[in-house]
Amino acid sequence: GIQVEQSPPDLILQEGANSTLRCNFSDSVNNLQWFHQNPWGQLINLFYIPSGTKQNGRLSATTVATERYSLLYISSSQTTDSGVYFCAVDLLRDDKIIFGKGTRLHILP
Amino acid sequence: GAGVSQSPSNKVTEKGKDVELRCDPISGHTALYWYRQSLGQGLEFLIYFQGNSAPDKSGLPSDRFSAERTGGSVSTLTIQRTQQEDSAVYLCASSLVHGSYNSPLHFGNGTRLTVT
């Protein structure tokens, strides 16, 4: 079946470090989104990025649809960046928006 | 208007009882989605509506689960004869139009369901 794989599953970093989170998907997608779920469970949409590169402050994302992956970059990490980062894909041949299992990020002060 | 609103925020029920969860999407959003998240897990797709229609109900875990949307706005997710494995956070999201360009999902804060 359709697979959405995120790596790494867990990441522990010191405050100030940079990180790259990856999302691989096994089929063609209509669009791709990145979300941050904070420790209180709230899900915030970070990027809507079916292709190309976008930046928002310390965060940026790149999707290469032809190679079926997306990357989320976090620079100069802060403790408030802690939480789980999910990618979600809207599949062309299956009318659903499917989430990966997430990358759990823990930023140490 | 404001963001996606879900009620109740918490629900504790006894095994075998029915529960109804409510989602009020962002005004003007025609697409509405239900997901389930078990403790420490990812999001499991349940169902989505475009307007009042649900094109694919195959994500619902069993026939005890049903969902409806009326007036293209509020949606209710009903779980009949609840079981302990139904305990989870039920998340609702909305977007402008399903599958449309630049139509990101916006999530509510969820309903935490505990079946005792």
Contacts between the chains, C-beta under 8 A, distances in Angstrom:
chain1	res1	chain2	res2	distance
A	30	B	99	5.7
A	31	B	99	8.0
A	31	B	101	7.5
A	31	B	103	7.9
A	33	B	104	5.8
A	33	B	105	6.3
A	35	B	105	7.8
A	35	B	107	7.7
A	41	B	89	6.6
A	41	B	109	7.2
A	41	B	110	6.2
A	42	B	107	7.6
A	42	B	109	6.1
A	43	B	91	7.0
A	43	B	93	7.8
A	43	B	107	4.0
A	44	B	107	7.9
A	45	B	104	4.8
A	45	B	105	6.1
A	45	B	106	6.3
A	45	B	107	7.7
A	48	B	102	6.2
A	48	B	103	7.7
A	48	B	104	4.1
A	50	B	101	7.7
A	86	B	42	6.8
A	86	B	43	6.9
A	88	B	43	7.7
A	88	B	105	7.1
A	90	B	99	6.3
A	95	B	48	7.9
A	95	B	55	5.9
A	95	B	56	5.5
A	95	B	98	7.9
A	95	B	99	7.5
A	96	B	45	5.1
A	96	B	48	7.1
A	96	B	56	6.6
A	96	B	59	6.8
A	97	B	33	6.7
A	97	B	45	6.7
A	97	B	48	7.3
A	97	B	105	6.8
A	98	B	45	6.1
A	99	B	35	7.5
A	99	B	42	5.3
A	99	B	43	4.2
A	99	B	45	7.5
A	100	B	42	6.6
A	101	B	41	7.5
A	101	B	42	4.3
A	102	B	42	5.5
